[in-house]
Amino acid sequence: MSTTEGDEKRADEWAQNVVDAWGANVTAGNAALLTEEFQSLFKLACRYRDAKSVAENHRQFNVLTQREAAEEDRTLREFLKEYEAFHQRHGRSPQ
């Protein structure tokens, strides 16, 4: 599945869903049951959210560097690729 502009617009929502699922499982005492595959997806979601936060803050003050913009874009694409692959492997489409 290729990444579309619509996917990019939903990336924040999808990253939040991953973080929420991780948090619910950890809170319920199920952290040990989370697969490496899901843990990897969670880490990518966090990296994307962190990079986006830095980029947005620096954009607001007109101090965004090319490196920060590239990091935001790279982490977005990595997260979307893995998110879509995760859902395909589990027989679901991203929602």
PyMOL Python script that loads the backbone (N, CA, C, O; Angstrom):
from pymol import cmd

cmd.read_pdbstr("""\
ATOM      1  N   MET A   1       0.853  -1.175   0.000  1.00  0.00           N
ATOM      2  CA  MET A   1       0.000   0.000   0.000  1.00  0.00           C
ATOM      3  C   MET A   1       0.896   1.234   0.000  1.00  0.00           C
ATOM      4  O   MET A   1       1.839   1.314   0.787  1.00  0.00           O
ATOM      5  N   SER A   2       0.613   2.187  -0.866  1.00  0.00           N
ATOM      6  CA  SER A   2       1.423   3.391  -0.916  1.00  0.00           C
ATOM      7  C   SER A   2       0.802   4.465  -0.027  1.00  0.00           C
ATOM      8  O   SER A   2      -0.409   4.500   0.193  1.00  0.00           O
ATOM      9  N   THR A   3       1.663   5.328   0.470  1.00  0.00           N
ATOM     10  CA  THR A   3       1.222   6.400   1.342  1.00  0.00           C
ATOM     11  C   THR A   3       0.550   7.489   0.521  1.00  0.00           C
ATOM     12  O   THR A   3       1.067   7.903  -0.517  1.00  0.00           O
ATOM     13  N   THR A   4      -0.587   7.943   0.983  1.00  0.00           N
ATOM     14  CA  THR A   4      -1.313   9.005   0.299  1.00  0.00           C
ATOM     15  C   THR A   4      -1.349  10.243   1.175  1.00  0.00           C
ATOM     16  O   THR A   4      -1.009  10.194   2.357  1.00  0.00           O
ATOM     17  N   GLU A   5      -1.763  11.351   0.583  1.00  0.00           N
ATOM     18  CA  GLU A   5      -1.891  12.581   1.348  1.00  0.00           C
ATOM     19  C   GLU A   5      -2.901  12.408   2.483  1.00  0.00           C
ATOM     20  O   GLU A   5      -2.733  12.971   3.565  1.00  0.00           O
ATOM     21  N   GLY A   6      -3.944  11.628   2.227  1.00  0.00           N
ATOM     22  CA  GLY A   6      -4.935  11.352   3.267  1.00  0.00           C
ATOM     23  C   GLY A   6      -4.329  10.611   4.443  1.00  0.00           C
ATOM     24  O   GLY A   6      -4.676  10.866   5.596  1.00  0.00           O
ATOM     25  N   ASP A   7      -3.406   9.676   4.140  1.00  0.00           N
ATOM     26  CA  ASP A   7      -2.717   8.954   5.208  1.00  0.00           C
ATOM     27  C   ASP A   7      -1.885   9.918   6.049  1.00  0.00           C
ATOM     28  O   ASP A   7      -1.855   9.825   7.276  1.00  0.00           O
ATOM     29  N   GLU A   8      -1.207  10.850   5.365  1.00  0.00           N
ATOM     30  CA  GLU A   8      -0.378  11.811   6.088  1.00  0.00           C
ATOM     31  C   GLU A   8      -1.227  12.670   7.015  1.00  0.00           C
ATOM     32  O   GLU A   8      -0.800  13.015   8.117  1.00  0.00           O
ATOM     33  N   LYS A   9      -2.421  13.012   6.569  1.00  0.00           N
ATOM     34  CA  LYS A   9      -3.312  13.817   7.409  1.00  0.00           C
ATOM     35  C   LYS A   9      -3.802  13.037   8.618  1.00  0.00           C
ATOM     36  O   LYS A   9      -4.099  13.622   9.660  1.00  0.00           O
ATOM     37  N   ARG A  10      -3.887  11.725   8.483  1.00  0.00           N
ATOM     38  CA  ARG A  10      -4.382  10.891   9.588  1.00  0.00           C
ATOM     39  C   ARG A  10      -3.255  10.351  10.462  1.00  0.00           C
ATOM     40  O   ARG A  10      -3.517   9.687  11.464  1.00  0.00           O
ATOM     41  N   ALA A  11      -2.017  10.625  10.100  1.00  0.00           N
ATOM     42  CA  ALA A  11      -0.869  10.077  10.826  1.00  0.00           C
ATOM     43  C   ALA A  11      -0.907  10.423  12.312  1.00  0.00           C
ATOM     44  O   ALA A  11      -0.597   9.574  13.148  1.00  0.00           O
ATOM     45  N   ASP A  12      -1.278  11.639  12.649  1.00  0.00           N
ATOM     46  CA  ASP A  12      -1.332  12.038  14.063  1.00  0.00           C
ATOM     47  C   ASP A  12      -2.347  11.193  14.823  1.00  0.00           C
ATOM     48  O   ASP A  12      -2.084  10.727  15.932  1.00  0.00           O
ATOM     49  N   GLU A  13      -3.509  11.006  14.207  1.00  0.00           N
ATOM     50  CA  GLU A  13      -4.565  10.191  14.826  1.00  0.00           C
ATOM     51  C   GLU A  13      -4.078   8.747  15.005  1.00  0.00           C
ATOM     52  O   GLU A  13      -4.265   8.149  16.065  1.00  0.00           O
ATOM     53  N   TRP A  14      -3.457   8.199  13.966  1.00  0.00           N
ATOM     54  CA  TRP A  14      -2.983   6.816  14.035  1.00  0.00           C
ATOM     55  C   TRP A  14      -1.871   6.663  15.059  1.00  0.00           C
ATOM     56  O   TRP A  14      -1.836   5.675  15.793  1.00  0.00           O
ATOM     57  N   ALA A  15      -0.959   7.633  15.118  1.00  0.00           N
ATOM     58  CA  ALA A  15       0.119   7.578  16.113  1.00  0.00           C
ATOM     59  C   ALA A  15      -0.477   7.631  17.520  1.00  0.00           C
ATOM     60  O   ALA A  15      -0.029   6.912  18.413  1.00  0.00           O
ATOM     61  N   GLN A  16      -1.486   8.481  17.718  1.00  0.00           N
ATOM     62  CA  GLN A  16      -2.142   8.560  19.024  1.00  0.00           C
ATOM     63  C   GLN A  16      -2.831   7.246  19.367  1.00  0.00           C
ATOM     64  O   GLN A  16      -2.807   6.821  20.522  1.00  0.00           O
ATOM     65  N   ASN A  17      -3.440   6.599  18.384  1.00  0.00           N
ATOM     66  CA  ASN A  17      -4.080   5.306  18.628  1.00  0.00           C
ATOM     67  C   ASN A  17      -3.066   4.270  19.100  1.00  0.00           C
ATOM     68  O   ASN A  17      -3.351   3.482  20.002  1.00  0.00           O
ATOM     69  N   VAL A  18      -1.885   4.272  18.490  1.00  0.00           N
ATOM     70  CA  VAL A  18      -0.834   3.331  18.889  1.00  0.00           C
ATOM     71  C   VAL A  18      -0.391   3.627  20.318  1.00  0.00           C
ATOM     72  O   VAL A  18      -0.262   2.713  21.134  1.00  0.00           O
ATOM     73  N   VAL A  19      -0.160   4.896  20.619  1.00  0.00           N
ATOM     74  CA  VAL A  19       0.264   5.280  21.971  1.00  0.00           C
ATOM     75  C   VAL A  19      -0.818   4.920  22.989  1.00  0.00           C
ATOM     76  O   VAL A  19      -0.510   4.423  24.072  1.00  0.00           O
ATOM     77  N   ASP A  20      -2.066   5.166  22.650  1.00  0.00           N
ATOM     78  CA  ASP A  20      -3.173   4.829  23.555  1.00  0.00           C
ATOM     79  C   ASP A  20      -3.262   3.318  23.797  1.00  0.00           C
ATOM     80  O   ASP A  20      -3.475   2.878  24.926  1.00  0.00           O
ATOM     81  N   ALA A  21      -3.097   2.533  22.734  1.00  0.00           N
ATOM     82  CA  ALA A  21      -3.146   1.071  22.881  1.00  0.00           C
ATOM     83  C   ALA A  21      -2.003   0.583  23.751  1.00  0.00           C
ATOM     84  O   ALA A  21      -2.185  -0.297  24.592  1.00  0.00           O
ATOM     85  N   TRP A  22      -0.818   1.158  23.548  1.00  0.00           N
ATOM     86  CA  TRP A  22       0.335   0.788  24.375  1.00  0.00           C
ATOM     87  C   TRP A  22       0.039   1.132  25.837  1.00  0.00           C
ATOM     88  O   TRP A  22       0.252   0.309  26.728  1.00  0.00           O
ATOM     89  N   GLY A  23      -0.449   2.346  26.078  1.00  0.00           N
ATOM     90  CA  GLY A  23      -0.733   2.792  27.447  1.00  0.00           C
ATOM     91  C   GLY A  23      -1.791   1.942  28.126  1.00  0.00           C
ATOM     92  O   GLY A  23      -1.657   1.609  29.304  1.00  0.00           O
ATOM     93  N   ALA A  24      -2.835   1.587  27.401  1.00  0.00           N
ATOM     94  CA  ALA A  24      -3.894   0.756  27.976  1.00  0.00           C
ATOM     95  C   ALA A  24      -3.358  -0.610  28.374  1.00  0.00           C
ATOM     96  O   ALA A  24      -3.710  -1.135  29.430  1.00  0.00           O
ATOM     97  N   ASN A  25      -2.513  -1.182  27.537  1.00  0.00           N
ATOM     98  CA  ASN A  25      -1.951  -2.499  27.849  1.00  0.00           C
ATOM     99  C   ASN A  25      -0.975  -2.444  29.011  1.00  0.00           C
ATOM    100  O   ASN A  25      -0.967  -3.334  29.862  1.00  0.00           O
ATOM    101  N   VAL A  26      -0.160  -1.412  29.051  1.00  0.00           N
ATOM    102  CA  VAL A  26       0.787  -1.275  30.160  1.00  0.00           C
ATOM    103  C   VAL A  26       0.029  -1.052  31.464  1.00  0.00           C
ATOM    104  O   VAL A  26       0.360  -1.655  32.485  1.00  0.00           O
ATOM    105  N   THR A  27      -0.978  -0.196  31.435  1.00  0.00           N
ATOM    106  CA  THR A  27      -1.780   0.079  32.630  1.00  0.00           C
ATOM    107  C   THR A  27      -2.499  -1.171  33.123  1.00  0.00           C
ATOM    108  O   THR A  27      -2.649  -1.373  34.328  1.00  0.00           O
ATOM    109  N   ALA A  28      -2.939  -2.004  32.193  1.00  0.00           N
ATOM    110  CA  ALA A  28      -3.657  -3.231  32.549  1.00  0.00           C
ATOM    111  C   ALA A  28      -2.711  -4.347  32.989  1.00  0.00           C
ATOM    112  O   ALA A  28      -3.161  -5.434  33.350  1.00  0.00           O
ATOM    113  N   GLY A  29      -1.412  -4.086  32.960  1.00  0.00           N
ATOM    114  CA  GLY A  29      -0.447  -5.106  33.375  1.00  0.00           C
ATOM    115  C   GLY A  29      -0.076  -6.078  32.269  1.00  0.00           C
ATOM    116  O   GLY A  29       0.438  -7.164  32.538  1.00  0.00           O
ATOM    117  N   ASN A  30      -0.335  -5.694  31.029  1.00  0.00           N
ATOM    118  CA  ASN A  30      -0.079  -6.591  29.905  1.00  0.00           C
ATOM    119  C   ASN A  30       1.156  -6.216  29.093  1.00  0.00           C
ATOM    120  O   ASN A  30       1.295  -6.656  27.952  1.00  0.00           O
ATOM    121  N   ALA A  31       2.043  -5.423  29.651  1.00  0.00           N
ATOM    122  CA  ALA A  31       3.215  -4.967  28.899  1.00  0.00           C
ATOM    123  C   ALA A  31       4.037  -6.136  28.368  1.00  0.00           C
ATOM    124  O   ALA A  31       4.562  -6.070  27.257  1.00  0.00           O
ATOM    125  N   ALA A  32       4.149  -7.191  29.145  1.00  0.00           N
ATOM    126  CA  ALA A  32       4.954  -8.350  28.728  1.00  0.00           C
ATOM    127  C   ALA A  32       4.329  -9.080  27.539  1.00  0.00           C
ATOM    128  O   ALA A  32       5.013  -9.837  26.850  1.00  0.00           O
ATOM    129  N   LEU A  33       3.053  -8.862  27.299  1.00  0.00           N
ATOM    130  CA  LEU A  33       2.366  -9.539  26.199  1.00  0.00           C
ATOM    131  C   LEU A  33       2.454  -8.785  24.874  1.00  0.00           C
ATOM    132  O   LEU A  33       2.078  -9.322  23.831  1.00  0.00           O
ATOM    133  N   LEU A  34       2.944  -7.553  24.906  1.00  0.00           N
ATOM    134  CA  LEU A  34       3.057  -6.779  23.673  1.00  0.00           C
ATOM    135  C   LEU A  34       4.171  -7.361  22.819  1.00  0.00           C
ATOM    136  O   LEU A  34       5.277  -7.602  23.304  1.00  0.00           O
ATOM    137  N   THR A  35       3.875  -7.584  21.557  1.00  0.00           N
ATOM    138  CA  THR A  35       4.848  -8.202  20.654  1.00  0.00           C
ATOM    139  C   THR A  35       5.966  -7.217  20.310  1.00  0.00           C
ATOM    140  O   THR A  35       5.811  -6.004  20.449  1.00  0.00           O
ATOM    141  N   GLU A  36       7.085  -7.764  19.862  1.00  0.00           N
ATOM    142  CA  GLU A  36       8.182  -6.912  19.400  1.00  0.00           C
ATOM    143  C   GLU A  36       7.720  -6.057  18.228  1.00  0.00           C
ATOM    144  O   GLU A  36       8.122  -4.901  18.095  1.00  0.00           O
ATOM    145  N   GLU A  37       6.877  -6.631  17.383  1.00  0.00           N
ATOM    146  CA  GLU A  37       6.341  -5.916  16.230  1.00  0.00           C
ATOM    147  C   GLU A  37       5.561  -4.674  16.688  1.00  0.00           C
ATOM    148  O   GLU A  37       5.724  -3.589  16.129  1.00  0.00           O
ATOM    149  N   PHE A  38       4.717  -4.847  17.707  1.00  0.00           N
ATOM    150  CA  PHE A  38       3.944  -3.712  18.201  1.00  0.00           C
ATOM    151  C   PHE A  38       4.852  -2.720  18.920  1.00  0.00           C
ATOM    152  O   PHE A  38       4.676  -1.510  18.781  1.00  0.00           O
ATOM    153  N   GLN A  39       5.812  -3.214  19.679  1.00  0.00           N
ATOM    154  CA  GLN A  39       6.752  -2.327  20.377  1.00  0.00           C
ATOM    155  C   GLN A  39       7.511  -1.463  19.369  1.00  0.00           C
ATOM    156  O   GLN A  39       7.743  -0.277  19.606  1.00  0.00           O
ATOM    157  N   SER A  40       7.895  -2.071  18.240  1.00  0.00           N
ATOM    158  CA  SER A  40       8.587  -1.329  17.193  1.00  0.00           C
ATOM    159  C   SER A  40       7.685  -0.245  16.614  1.00  0.00           C
ATOM    160  O   SER A  40       8.127   0.882  16.391  1.00  0.00           O
ATOM    161  N   LEU A  41       6.427  -0.584  16.375  1.00  0.00           N
ATOM    162  CA  LEU A  41       5.464   0.394  15.873  1.00  0.00           C
ATOM    163  C   LEU A  41       5.283   1.534  16.874  1.00  0.00           C
ATOM    164  O   LEU A  41       5.211   2.701  16.490  1.00  0.00           O
ATOM    165  N   PHE A  42       5.211   1.190  18.147  1.00  0.00           N
ATOM    166  CA  PHE A  42       5.076   2.198  19.209  1.00  0.00           C
ATOM    167  C   PHE A  42       6.274   3.147  19.200  1.00  0.00           C
ATOM    168  O   PHE A  42       6.106   4.362  19.304  1.00  0.00           O
ATOM    169  N   LYS A  43       7.469   2.601  19.077  1.00  0.00           N
ATOM    170  CA  LYS A  43       8.674   3.449  19.054  1.00  0.00           C
ATOM    171  C   LYS A  43       8.671   4.386  17.856  1.00  0.00           C
ATOM    172  O   LYS A  43       9.043   5.553  17.974  1.00  0.00           O
ATOM    173  N   LEU A  44       8.251   3.876  16.704  1.00  0.00           N
ATOM    174  CA  LEU A  44       8.169   4.730  15.518  1.00  0.00           C
ATOM    175  C   LEU A  44       7.122   5.830  15.699  1.00  0.00           C
ATOM    176  O   LEU A  44       7.337   6.968  15.284  1.00  0.00           O
ATOM    177  N   ALA A  45       6.001   5.495  16.313  1.00  0.00           N
ATOM    178  CA  ALA A  45       4.969   6.502  16.579  1.00  0.00           C
ATOM    179  C   ALA A  45       5.518   7.603  17.480  1.00  0.00           C
ATOM    180  O   ALA A  45       5.268   8.787  17.254  1.00  0.00           O
ATOM    181  N   CYS A  46       6.260   7.205  18.493  1.00  0.00           N
ATOM    182  CA  CYS A  46       6.845   8.193  19.412  1.00  0.00           C
ATOM    183  C   CYS A  46       7.892   9.050  18.721  1.00  0.00           C
ATOM    184  O   CYS A  46       7.933  10.263  18.924  1.00  0.00           O
ATOM    185  N   ARG A  47       8.737   8.431  17.908  1.00  0.00           N
ATOM    186  CA  ARG A  47       9.749   9.205  17.171  1.00  0.00           C
ATOM    187  C   ARG A  47       9.088  10.218  16.243  1.00  0.00           C
ATOM    188  O   ARG A  47       9.521  11.367  16.152  1.00  0.00           O
ATOM    189  N   TYR A  48       8.032   9.778  15.552  1.00  0.00           N
ATOM    190  CA  TYR A  48       7.317  10.693  14.664  1.00  0.00           C
ATOM    191  C   TYR A  48       6.714  11.846  15.469  1.00  0.00           C
ATOM    192  O   TYR A  48       6.860  13.009  15.092  1.00  0.00           O
ATOM    193  N   ARG A  49       6.050  11.532  16.554  1.00  0.00           N
ATOM    194  CA  ARG A  49       5.409  12.582  17.354  1.00  0.00           C
ATOM    195  C   ARG A  49       6.437  13.568  17.907  1.00  0.00           C
ATOM    196  O   ARG A  49       6.193  14.774  17.934  1.00  0.00           O
ATOM    197  N   ASP A  50       7.579  13.057  18.345  1.00  0.00           N
ATOM    198  CA  ASP A  50       8.637  13.935  18.859  1.00  0.00           C
ATOM    199  C   ASP A  50       9.178  14.844  17.758  1.00  0.00           C
ATOM    200  O   ASP A  50       9.321  16.050  17.956  1.00  0.00           O
ATOM    201  N   ALA A  51       9.480  14.258  16.592  1.00  0.00           N
ATOM    202  CA  ALA A  51      10.023  15.044  15.476  1.00  0.00           C
ATOM    203  C   ALA A  51       9.015  16.090  15.009  1.00  0.00           C
ATOM    204  O   ALA A  51       9.388  17.218  14.688  1.00  0.00           O
ATOM    205  N   LYS A  52       7.743  15.715  14.972  1.00  0.00           N
ATOM    206  CA  LYS A  52       6.713  16.658  14.546  1.00  0.00           C
ATOM    207  C   LYS A  52       6.575  17.795  15.551  1.00  0.00           C
ATOM    208  O   LYS A  52       6.407  18.951  15.166  1.00  0.00           O
ATOM    209  N   SER A  53       6.646  17.472  16.818  1.00  0.00           N
ATOM    210  CA  SER A  53       6.527  18.497  17.860  1.00  0.00           C
ATOM    211  C   SER A  53       7.669  19.518  17.760  1.00  0.00           C
ATOM    212  O   SER A  53       7.438  20.725  17.833  1.00  0.00           O
ATOM    213  N   VAL A  54       8.887  19.026  17.595  1.00  0.00           N
ATOM    214  CA  VAL A  54      10.039  19.922  17.447  1.00  0.00           C
ATOM    215  C   VAL A  54       9.860  20.799  16.215  1.00  0.00           C
ATOM    216  O   VAL A  54      10.052  22.013  16.278  1.00  0.00           O
ATOM    217  N   ALA A  55       9.494  20.183  15.099  1.00  0.00           N
ATOM    218  CA  ALA A  55       9.329  20.936  13.855  1.00  0.00           C
ATOM    219  C   ALA A  55       8.233  21.991  13.981  1.00  0.00           C
ATOM    220  O   ALA A  55       8.408  23.126  13.537  1.00  0.00           O
ATOM    221  N   GLU A  56       7.117  21.625  14.578  1.00  0.00           N
ATOM    222  CA  GLU A  56       6.027  22.596  14.725  1.00  0.00           C
ATOM    223  C   GLU A  56       6.425  23.759  15.622  1.00  0.00           C
ATOM    224  O   GLU A  56       6.120  24.915  15.326  1.00  0.00           O
ATOM    225  N   ASN A  57       7.105  23.448  16.717  1.00  0.00           N
ATOM    226  CA  ASN A  57       7.546  24.518  17.615  1.00  0.00           C
ATOM    227  C   ASN A  57       8.530  25.450  16.921  1.00  0.00           C
ATOM    228  O   ASN A  57       8.434  26.669  17.065  1.00  0.00           O
ATOM    229  N   HIS A  58       9.463  24.899  16.179  1.00  0.00           N
ATOM    230  CA  HIS A  58      10.453  25.729  15.503  1.00  0.00           C
ATOM    231  C   HIS A  58       9.843  26.486  14.320  1.00  0.00           C
ATOM    232  O   HIS A  58      10.254  27.608  14.024  1.00  0.00           O
ATOM    233  N   ARG A  59       8.876  25.881  13.653  1.00  0.00           N
ATOM    234  CA  ARG A  59       8.161  26.559  12.574  1.00  0.00           C
ATOM    235  C   ARG A  59       7.446  27.806  13.109  1.00  0.00           C
ATOM    236  O   ARG A  59       7.435  28.862  12.476  1.00  0.00           O
ATOM    237  N   GLN A  60       6.862  27.650  14.276  1.00  0.00           N
ATOM    238  CA  GLN A  60       6.111  28.747  14.893  1.00  0.00           C
ATOM    239  C   GLN A  60       7.002  29.979  15.106  1.00  0.00           C
ATOM    240  O   GLN A  60       6.528  31.112  15.025  1.00  0.00           O
ATOM    241  N   PHE A  61       8.283  29.752  15.376  1.00  0.00           N
ATOM    242  CA  PHE A  61       9.200  30.864  15.643  1.00  0.00           C
ATOM    243  C   PHE A  61      10.169  31.110  14.491  1.00  0.00           C
ATOM    244  O   PHE A  61      11.176  31.802  14.646  1.00  0.00           O
ATOM    245  N   ASN A  62       9.848  30.533  13.334  1.00  0.00           N
ATOM    246  CA  ASN A  62      10.665  30.704  12.130  1.00  0.00           C
ATOM    247  C   ASN A  62      12.131  30.325  12.325  1.00  0.00           C
ATOM    248  O   ASN A  62      13.028  30.998  11.819  1.00  0.00           O
ATOM    249  N   VAL A  63      12.363  29.238  13.066  1.00  0.00           N
ATOM    250  CA  VAL A  63      13.735  28.761  13.275  1.00  0.00           C
ATOM    251  C   VAL A  63      13.888  27.287  12.881  1.00  0.00           C
ATOM    252  O   VAL A  63      14.827  26.618  13.311  1.00  0.00           O
ATOM    253  N   LEU A  64      12.978  26.801  12.076  1.00  0.00           N
ATOM    254  CA  LEU A  64      13.021  25.409  11.634  1.00  0.00           C
ATOM    255  C   LEU A  64      14.206  25.207  10.697  1.00  0.00           C
ATOM    256  O   LEU A  64      14.369  25.949   9.727  1.00  0.00           O
ATOM    257  N   THR A  65      15.027  24.212  10.983  1.00  0.00           N
ATOM    258  CA  THR A  65      16.161  23.912  10.116  1.00  0.00           C
ATOM    259  C   THR A  65      15.749  22.875   9.066  1.00  0.00           C
ATOM    260  O   THR A  65      14.744  22.182   9.220  1.00  0.00           O
ATOM    261  N   GLN A  66      16.531  22.786   8.018  1.00  0.00           N
ATOM    262  CA  GLN A  66      16.267  21.770   6.993  1.00  0.00           C
ATOM    263  C   GLN A  66      16.376  20.377   7.596  1.00  0.00           C
ATOM    264  O   GLN A  66      15.619  19.476   7.235  1.00  0.00           O
ATOM    265  N   ARG A  67      17.308  20.205   8.505  1.00  0.00           N
ATOM    266  CA  ARG A  67      17.485  18.897   9.149  1.00  0.00           C
ATOM    267  C   ARG A  67      16.248  18.503   9.944  1.00  0.00           C
ATOM    268  O   ARG A  67      15.814  17.353   9.885  1.00  0.00           O
ATOM    269  N   GLU A  68      15.677  19.448  10.688  1.00  0.00           N
ATOM    270  CA  GLU A  68      14.471  19.155  11.469  1.00  0.00           C
ATOM    271  C   GLU A  68      13.286  18.846  10.569  1.00  0.00           C
ATOM    272  O   GLU A  68      12.502  17.942  10.858  1.00  0.00           O
ATOM    273  N   ALA A  69      13.152  19.590   9.483  1.00  0.00           N
ATOM    274  CA  ALA A  69      12.061  19.341   8.534  1.00  0.00           C
ATOM    275  C   ALA A  69      12.229  17.965   7.897  1.00  0.00           C
ATOM    276  O   ALA A  69      11.257  17.230   7.727  1.00  0.00           O
ATOM    277  N   ALA A  70      13.462  17.624   7.549  1.00  0.00           N
ATOM    278  CA  ALA A  70      13.731  16.312   6.955  1.00  0.00           C
ATOM    279  C   ALA A  70      13.465  15.197   7.957  1.00  0.00           C
ATOM    280  O   ALA A  70      12.948  14.143   7.586  1.00  0.00           O
ATOM    281  N   GLU A  71      13.810  15.415   9.214  1.00  0.00           N
ATOM    282  CA  GLU A  71      13.565  14.410  10.260  1.00  0.00           C
ATOM    283  C   GLU A  71      12.064  14.207  10.461  1.00  0.00           C
ATOM    284  O   GLU A  71      11.609  13.077  10.636  1.00  0.00           O
ATOM    285  N   GLU A  72      11.312  15.277  10.435  1.00  0.00           N
ATOM    286  CA  GLU A  72       9.857  15.167  10.552  1.00  0.00           C
ATOM    287  C   GLU A  72       9.301  14.341   9.391  1.00  0.00           C
ATOM    288  O   GLU A  72       8.489  13.440   9.600  1.00  0.00           O
ATOM    289  N   ASP A  73       9.730  14.644   8.192  1.00  0.00           N
ATOM    290  CA  ASP A  73       9.255  13.926   7.010  1.00  0.00           C
ATOM    291  C   ASP A  73       9.686  12.458   7.038  1.00  0.00           C
ATOM    292  O   ASP A  73       8.890  11.568   6.738  1.00  0.00           O
ATOM    293  N   ARG A  74      10.951  12.208   7.400  1.00  0.00           N
ATOM    294  CA  ARG A  74      11.461  10.831   7.437  1.00  0.00           C
ATOM    295  C   ARG A  74      10.708   9.990   8.457  1.00  0.00           C
ATOM    296  O   ARG A  74      10.318   8.860   8.162  1.00  0.00           O
ATOM    297  N   THR A  75      10.499  10.535   9.662  1.00  0.00           N
ATOM    298  CA  THR A  75       9.811   9.759  10.697  1.00  0.00           C
ATOM    299  C   THR A  75       8.345   9.551  10.342  1.00  0.00           C
ATOM    300  O   THR A  75       7.773   8.509  10.662  1.00  0.00           O
ATOM    301  N   LEU A  76       7.732  10.531   9.684  1.00  0.00           N
ATOM    302  CA  LEU A  76       6.349  10.375   9.218  1.00  0.00           C
ATOM    303  C   LEU A  76       6.269   9.202   8.251  1.00  0.00           C
ATOM    304  O   LEU A  76       5.425   8.321   8.415  1.00  0.00           O
ATOM    305  N   ARG A  77       7.131   9.183   7.254  1.00  0.00           N
ATOM    306  CA  ARG A  77       7.099   8.129   6.237  1.00  0.00           C
ATOM    307  C   ARG A  77       7.406   6.756   6.844  1.00  0.00           C
ATOM    308  O   ARG A  77       6.772   5.764   6.484  1.00  0.00           O
ATOM    309  N   GLU A  78       8.374   6.696   7.761  1.00  0.00           N
ATOM    310  CA  GLU A  78       8.697   5.418   8.414  1.00  0.00           C
ATOM    311  C   GLU A  78       7.506   4.909   9.223  1.00  0.00           C
ATOM    312  O   GLU A  78       7.163   3.728   9.165  1.00  0.00           O
ATOM    313  N   PHE A  79       6.879   5.815   9.979  1.00  0.00           N
ATOM    314  CA  PHE A  79       5.730   5.410  10.781  1.00  0.00           C
ATOM    315  C   PHE A  79       4.584   4.925   9.887  1.00  0.00           C
ATOM    316  O   PHE A  79       4.011   3.865  10.136  1.00  0.00           O
ATOM    317  N   LEU A  80       4.251   5.696   8.852  1.00  0.00           N
ATOM    318  CA  LEU A  80       3.144   5.301   7.976  1.00  0.00           C
ATOM    319  C   LEU A  80       3.412   3.960   7.297  1.00  0.00           C
ATOM    320  O   LEU A  80       2.511   3.129   7.186  1.00  0.00           O
ATOM    321  N   LYS A  81       4.618   3.752   6.852  1.00  0.00           N
ATOM    322  CA  LYS A  81       4.969   2.488   6.196  1.00  0.00           C
ATOM    323  C   LYS A  81       4.766   1.310   7.154  1.00  0.00           C
ATOM    324  O   LYS A  81       4.173   0.297   6.783  1.00  0.00           O
ATOM    325  N   GLU A  82       5.259   1.451   8.379  1.00  0.00           N
ATOM    326  CA  GLU A  82       5.126   0.361   9.348  1.00  0.00           C
ATOM    327  C   GLU A  82       3.692   0.207   9.829  1.00  0.00           C
ATOM    328  O   GLU A  82       3.231  -0.916  10.033  1.00  0.00           O
ATOM    329  N   TYR A  83       2.977   1.315  10.013  1.00  0.00           N
ATOM    330  CA  TYR A  83       1.580   1.254  10.450  1.00  0.00           C
ATOM    331  C   TYR A  83       0.740   0.494   9.436  1.00  0.00           C
ATOM    332  O   TYR A  83      -0.045  -0.384   9.796  1.00  0.00           O
ATOM    333  N   GLU A  84       0.912   0.840   8.164  1.00  0.00           N
ATOM    334  CA  GLU A  84       0.151   0.162   7.114  1.00  0.00           C
ATOM    335  C   GLU A  84       0.533  -1.315   7.020  1.00  0.00           C
ATOM    336  O   GLU A  84      -0.338  -2.172   6.869  1.00  0.00           O
ATOM    337  N   ALA A  85       1.828  -1.616   7.109  1.00  0.00           N
ATOM    338  CA  ALA A  85       2.292  -3.005   7.046  1.00  0.00           C
ATOM    339  C   ALA A  85       1.752  -3.807   8.231  1.00  0.00           C
ATOM    340  O   ALA A  85       1.336  -4.954   8.068  1.00  0.00           O
ATOM    341  N   PHE A  86       1.758  -3.211   9.407  1.00  0.00           N
ATOM    342  CA  PHE A  86       1.243  -3.869  10.612  1.00  0.00           C
ATOM    343  C   PHE A  86      -0.218  -4.260  10.400  1.00  0.00           C
ATOM    344  O   PHE A  86      -0.616  -5.388  10.693  1.00  0.00           O
ATOM    345  N   HIS A  87      -0.998  -3.334   9.896  1.00  0.00           N
ATOM    346  CA  HIS A  87      -2.416  -3.612   9.692  1.00  0.00           C
ATOM    347  C   HIS A  87      -2.650  -4.626   8.568  1.00  0.00           C
ATOM    348  O   HIS A  87      -3.573  -5.436   8.645  1.00  0.00           O
ATOM    349  N   GLN A  88      -1.834  -4.583   7.548  1.00  0.00           N
ATOM    350  CA  GLN A  88      -1.960  -5.578   6.478  1.00  0.00           C
ATOM    351  C   GLN A  88      -1.630  -6.979   7.007  1.00  0.00           C
ATOM    352  O   GLN A  88      -2.323  -7.943   6.679  1.00  0.00           O
ATOM    353  N   ARG A  89      -0.590  -7.093   7.812  1.00  0.00           N
ATOM    354  CA  ARG A  89      -0.206  -8.392   8.369  1.00  0.00           C
ATOM    355  C   ARG A  89      -1.291  -8.967   9.270  1.00  0.00           C
ATOM    356  O   ARG A  89      -1.401 -10.183   9.427  1.00  0.00           O
ATOM    357  N   HIS A  90      -2.080  -8.097   9.850  1.00  0.00           N
ATOM    358  CA  HIS A  90      -3.126  -8.543  10.772  1.00  0.00           C
ATOM    359  C   HIS A  90      -4.508  -8.508  10.125  1.00  0.00           C
ATOM    360  O   HIS A  90      -5.521  -8.590  10.820  1.00  0.00           O
ATOM    361  N   GLY A  91      -4.553  -8.388   8.810  1.00  0.00           N
ATOM    362  CA  GLY A  91      -5.800  -8.493   8.080  1.00  0.00           C
ATOM    363  C   GLY A  91      -6.771  -7.361   8.277  1.00  0.00           C
ATOM    364  O   GLY A  91      -7.980  -7.536   8.126  1.00  0.00           O
ATOM    365  N   ARG A  92      -6.249  -6.198   8.614  1.00  0.00           N
ATOM    366  CA  ARG A  92      -7.120  -5.035   8.809  1.00  0.00           C
ATOM    367  C   ARG A  92      -6.579  -3.893   7.979  1.00  0.00           C
ATOM    368  O   ARG A  92      -5.391  -3.851   7.660  1.00  0.00           O
ATOM    369  N   SER A  93      -7.448  -2.974   7.632  1.00  0.00           N
ATOM    370  CA  SER A  93      -6.966  -1.755   6.975  1.00  0.00           C
ATOM    371  C   SER A  93      -6.836  -0.680   8.046  1.00  0.00           C
ATOM    372  O   SER A  93      -7.574  -0.685   9.031  1.00  0.00           O
ATOM    373  N   PRO A  94      -5.884   0.253   7.849  1.00  0.00           N
ATOM    374  CA  PRO A  94      -5.739   1.338   8.829  1.00  0.00           C
ATOM    375  C   PRO A  94      -7.042   2.112   8.961  1.00  0.00           C
ATOM    376  O   PRO A  94      -7.717   2.396   7.971  1.00  0.00           O
ATOM    377  N   GLN A  95      -7.383   2.447  10.195  1.00  0.00           N
ATOM    378  CA  GLN A  95      -8.640   3.163  10.430  1.00  0.00           C
ATOM    379  C   GLN A  95      -8.388   4.476  11.112  1.00  0.00           C
ATOM    380  O   GLN A  95      -9.330   5.218  11.390  1.00  0.00           O
TER     381      GLN A  95
END
""", "prot")
cmd.dss("prot")
cmd.show_as("cartoon", "prot")
cmd.util.cbc("prot")
cmd.orient("prot")
